[in-house]
Amino acid sequence: MVKLYVGLVTAVLLSVLAVSWLTGKLVDHLSAPYLDQESAHNLALIQQLGRLAGGGKADVMATASDEPIRLVRARDYPLPPELEQQLARDGAVALADHYGHYLLGRVMSDPNHYVMLRVADQSRAMSTLDMVMTLLFYGAISLLFALWLLPLIVKLSALSTAANQFGRGDLAVRVIPSRWSYVESLELAFNRMAAQIQSLVAENRVLTVGLSHDLRTPLACLRFGIDAAREAATLSDKDAYLDRVENDLVRMEQMISAFLEYAALKRDGGSLKPRIINVDELVTGLVAAAAHLRPDLNICHQQDCPERLQIWGDPLWLERALRNVINNGMRFARAQLLIRVARGADGAVIITIDDDGDGLLNPDVDLFTPFAKLHSKSPAGSSQEVNLGLGLAIAAQVMAWHGGTLGASDSGCLSGACFAFRFPATRQL
């Protein structure tokens, strides 16, 4: 809003200065002929009166002090040398006292007297013109303000229209910001708010659809297990069915926990607690934890640079993001998982996770979308659907918080996929 305040003050100052200057020029142009004509008339009159007084006709002039024309003694009106020279040259000089403006004229045959002519107050004579100029002044300022406010009104009207459309459900509506707009910050704030709301609604829609779809299978298994347990002939069969029911309940609990965790990402994104993290220690701990989950898998940790690498971030969220991708790699890996740490050419810290699975099954699918689904071929040749859940989506969101990126590609050293975490060099939150 600083631009709006600066624009308002600038518009006021420039309008007043410009209109004042133009009005003054117009008044001078309109009044100059009148004033010149009035001055010439008064000069001719005072010269004629001087000749009359010099011709012995001084009795035609009144001597009262309140009359506009009278004969005065020269000694009562002493003049400096320069004015005496002007009086001798022009026959009259213009003077002023506390009564107003007057002219002194030289008497031709009597140097001891002057002819005095009181002239009308020109400011009163110009009162009508002054009134017109005053109205013109305020009218011009009002017009300039209207022209200045017009773009602002147009922008606010467009913003109001966009807000109404957004409120009616058109979540894709945006305001086109302009660098010359007085409310550019407001337009950008509206667009950011609209984008966040649209993203939140889209994510909630995807989560709702994905969760409802994925809960159907364990619910069906749960119902089948309960029915089978009721009809079991022996206790051992009943216990087996109840164990299956318990496993299905655990799966449902894990899915709901993942859903709640992802839903809380937007809320927790602004409460990060960043600090310096040693990359080797972080990855070593994750490798050790993963080895306990799949003892049959060969998990290798390789660092491609001798230096001690560090990153700046929230250790809790970064550990969760890396663990999600490692668990995803263990899910698809057959016998080997390779975790490499390297320094990029631009100084960025890169952590890659390669597996020896089938690679990217569907390259056109965005793997970081919640509940992204892939299709793969089973050994028998039939097609089967693979649900990625929320792990990769959470990892991508965490990297976005830290100013980094998470990408997926086919592995260059193993047969499967490669996920690369890229942290900017010396990045601080």
Secondary structure as GFF3:
##gff-version 3
##sequence-region A 1 429
A	DSSP	alpha_helix	2	54	.	.	.	ID=ss1
A	DSSP	three_ten_helix	58	60	.	.	.	ID=ss2
A	DSSP	beta_strand	69	73	.	.	.	ID=ss3
A	DSSP	three_ten_helix	74	76	.	.	.	ID=ss4
A	DSSP	alpha_helix	81	90	.	.	.	ID=ss5
A	DSSP	beta_strand	92	97	.	.	.	ID=ss6
A	DSSP	beta_strand	100	106	.	.	.	ID=ss7
A	DSSP	beta_strand	113	118	.	.	.	ID=ss8
A	DSSP	alpha_helix	122	125	.	.	.	ID=ss9
A	DSSP	alpha_helix	127	167	.	.	.	ID=ss10
A	DSSP	alpha_helix	184	231	.	.	.	ID=ss11
A	DSSP	alpha_helix	235	263	.	.	.	ID=ss12
A	DSSP	alpha_helix	265	268	.	.	.	ID=ss13
A	DSSP	three_ten_helix	269	271	.	.	.	ID=ss14
A	DSSP	beta_strand	275	278	.	.	.	ID=ss15
A	DSSP	alpha_helix	279	293	.	.	.	ID=ss16
A	DSSP	beta_strand	298	303	.	.	.	ID=ss17
A	DSSP	beta_strand	310	313	.	.	.	ID=ss18
A	DSSP	alpha_helix	315	332	.	.	.	ID=ss19
A	DSSP	beta_strand	336	343	.	.	.	ID=ss20
A	DSSP	beta_strand	349	355	.	.	.	ID=ss21
A	DSSP	beta_strand	373	377	.	.	.	ID=ss22
A	DSSP	beta_strand	383	387	.	.	.	ID=ss23
A	DSSP	alpha_helix	391	401	.	.	.	ID=ss24
A	DSSP	beta_strand	405	410	.	.	.	ID=ss25
A	DSSP	beta_strand	417	423	.	.	.	ID=ss26
###
